[in-house]
Amino acid sequence: MFKKLRNKIIIITMAITTAVLLVAGSSIMLFSSTLRPEPKPFAGPAIFDAPDNDQELRDYIKNDRKEGSSRLLATLLSVGITVEVIVFLISYYLSEKIVAPVKESYDKQKLFIANASHELKTPLAVIEANMEAIEVAKGSEEWKNNIENEITHANKLVLDLLKLAKMDAGGITKSPSEQVDLNATIGERIEIFKPKFTGKIVFSKKAKDTKRLLPKQDFLQVLDILLDNATKYGDKKISVVLNQNEFMVINDGKTIDKKDLEKIFDRFYQTDKTKEGSGLGLAIAKAICSQNGWQISCESDKNTKFIVRF
């Protein structure tokens, strides 16, 4: 499909180039003929004794005119062929550049659909299996709880997909800004996440003024995503650091390879497939940050560090 698109671009470009060259060449040949009219018989007083000198002069001019036209035509043809070759090479190169982002977007869309289908398929299969178990076990609470958990998982996945789709379409407006005490807010969220992590979560404040005017709900969602991610991948310690114009969430778990760092914010991308989650959290965090003009990045050397700059 993309080869056909590339070839169409090249064919259209070459067709336009050929048409322009033909029109330009024809115009040059026509003007050349107009500027060099056929020689007329000499009508003035006889200069030469021989009566056929005038005819020889006219024949010479005619021959010279034909040779000039031939040379001009050969020059135009060589120039035209050279231009066609150059335009072909340029159009081929540029068409590859034009098609590349379209192909990349298409491949991402295919991967997105495949991953979404896979993620939705799992809870639906579990629900189906537990429904069959309920029929056999006649109302076992264990099977009902499994169904509720999977429905919650599927519902969250669908809501996350809808949120990303709305963000892509510009259908979600920023939350209203308000004065937020980042020190108090971060401290409160850490207390909520402490029971989910077997190690310790340490919060350090390095900012002099911790109050900022920003959309609180957006900030909370990004913070929750990063804390949730840290509790999944952290080992013994999670550090949250608040600076003047940024905050960081650092975990001491397995570091991320450089090749994975480039894709860490892609949808459904997970460095460890064994961990719970759909791989949409960081993609949503990045979308929220972009919407608010914030910057989010990830560094992974001795520790894995997520940085959000306001």
Buried (B, 14 or more C-beta within 10 A) or exposed (E): EBEEBBEEBBEEBBEEBBEEBEEBBEEBBEEBEEEEEEBEEBEEEEEEEEEEEBEEBBEEEEEEBEEEBEEBBEEBEEEBEEBBEEBBEEBBEBBBEBBEEEBEEEEEEEBBEEBBEEBBEBBEEBBEBBEEBBEEEEEEEEBBEBBEBBBEBBEBBEEBBEBBEEBEEEEBEEBEBEEBEBBEBBBEBBEEBBEEBEBEBEBEBEBEEBEBEBBBEBBBBBBBBBBBBBBBBBEEBBBBBBBEEBBBBBBBBEBBEEEBBEEBBBBBBBBEEEEEBBBBBBBBBBBBBEBBEBEBBBBBEEBBBBBBBB
